[in-house]
Amino acid sequence: MQPCSREMQAMNSLLSPTQQIPLQDLQPNGNSGTHQAQIHNPQFDPTSSHDDFLDQMLSTLPSCPWSDLKSPWDPPKSDETPPSNHDNNVGFHYDEILASKLRQHQINGGGGGTTAAMKMMMQQQMMLPGRLIAAAGGGGLTMPLHNDIVDGSSFKSPNQQGGEGSVQALYNGFGAGSLHGTNNQSPNQPQHFHHPQGGNMQTQSFGATAGTVMNQSQASGSTTGGAPAQLKQRVRARRGQATDPHSIAERLRRERIAERMKALQELVPNANKTDKASMLDEIIDYVKFLQLQVKVLSMSRLGGAAAVAPLVADMPSEGGDCVQTTAGGGGSLQRNSNGNQPSANNDSLTVTEHQVAKLMEEDMGSAMQYLQGKGLCLMPISLATAISTATCHSRNPMINKGSSSNHPLLQSNGDGPSSPSMSVLTVQSATMGNGGLDGSAKDAASVSKP
Amino acid sequence: MNNPHHLNPTSLKSRFTTRFLRALTKIRAQKPISSSSPTEIFRRYRRIKVAADKSMAYSVRSRRIWSRAMLWKLRSRSYRRQDPCSGRRSGKTNQAIMKKSSNENTTTRREDGVGFVEEADELRQLVPGGETMNLCNLLDETAHYIKCLTTQVQLFSPIGKG
């Protein structure tokens, strides 16, 4: 944020009461239209109103004693001024305040498009005297970017107040007009702000008498903004610096979504995916898994003897919210997130098994994943019985998946009256207790760790 | 049962636990565990599940969209059960509102430049009340919903052992 040395010297020369820069010398420098980071001279457009403003500015310069300018600041200023090449005729100590405030404002409010402009503003303003700037720095510091003279007229009223209030109002007025996206002006903005800001600051520091000068400066600033912008072609805003309100809104939205995805990533285990789509899939699977877990736990531990196995095999798939009482036994409860939807048949169970069988024929991995998604795993019967006897001796006997016994592939799961289902559930609940299905099956005769 | 988890008396966990235990005791008082027919079991399960959902939703109050949706569903369902006439009315309004929101969703299609439509739709089906949320809110609600579900699971696991 160090001001350019050339700018400093130029402004110093402008400000110093001993020198009078003839306007003619300044004019050729106007509108170089170069890179926004490089401002060699104050950009003074050769417009008549501009001349008037400059004349007034320069005329009022000597009238105001510099001591007045210095008085707002505490005596020891030189040590606080930024090192480089400030002219210490006027203590630029407020630069620190201004810089910090500008930075703060920049961090808080600045949209992407105005960042560069505001940086330039900061640089420029650091050169300028007037503690009023510091006050205004806290307010809206976004600069007007557009051609029309609306800002000029809007500043008339605040300018008449004079003093700090007017500067702040001025800046607020600036801020109001700032983001009316003129992308094509983004390279030009700093140049144009340089002068209006310089002029404004000086005149403001001189009190209410600068009111009229302010107006003219605003008008000139706006017009200077207008003319060179038309000369340039439309420049595409850089990535991340678009000033179009739509793209800004889009960007904000995307940022919010990204931040929420990050929060979700922390909640969901296996959050090593960098791809957003796969992360969403993972989230979906995790929500399903949790819902299933709640269902199973509530049934197995709280509901007493219940058809937990059919429950486990169910997938929450249907929408809608119809309430059907479970007539008839052995049914499978189809739970979905929207409500309680029990349907009294075994179809879902067999369907699941058929699906798993089909999957296992094609690809073992996907079959395992499918089972895992349902909260199931395959394990050898011996291990299942061992686990069940070891852990579930005190528990109520569970109803097995009766229909599964006729399926060969899932024999390990469906064999026996109670142990496999119980083992599956045991494993499930055990692993749930350990925080997830980390012990899920790995191969056909897989063993799941309790 | 001792509650080592409940460090904060006003946390979600403690609120949910108190409510849920209250509901459980009420259910236990209503029906003895003697019934073993599947019908009874399912009914009991459903009651428990409803109690769990209700207590969870109530502990969240209306601070979240999904809890509001869940509470609303529970209430409409209970009204429907009590009074068929009011059930019809509420069912109609329910359907009307849901259809309207789903129509809005389908017509607008939420294709707002992020490109996760299928996953977002699936997530909407999972999270209660998700049909009426845009992606941003949906992710937010999902995070909270996941948190609540994990709380429920954590609280359920020690219950059965005792």
Interface residues (C-beta under 8 A of the other chain):
Chain A: E250 R253 R254 R256 I257 R260 M261 A263 L264 L267 V268 K276 A277 L280 D281 I283 I284 Y286 V287 K288 L290 Q291 Q293 V294 K295 L297 S298 M299 S300 R301 L302 G303 G304 A305 A306 A307 L311 P316 G319 D321 V323 T325 T326 A327 G328 G329 G330 G331 L333 R335 N336 S337 N338 G339 N340 P342 R395 I399 S429 M432 G433
Chain B: L24 I33 S36 S37 P38 T39 I41 F42 R43 R44 Y45 R46 I48 K49 V50 A52 K73 R77 R80 R81 N94 D112 G113 V114 F116 E119 A120 E122 L123 Q125 L126 V127 P128 L135 C136 L139 D140 T142 A143 Y145 I146 K147 L149 T150 Q152 V153 F156 S157 I159 G160 K161
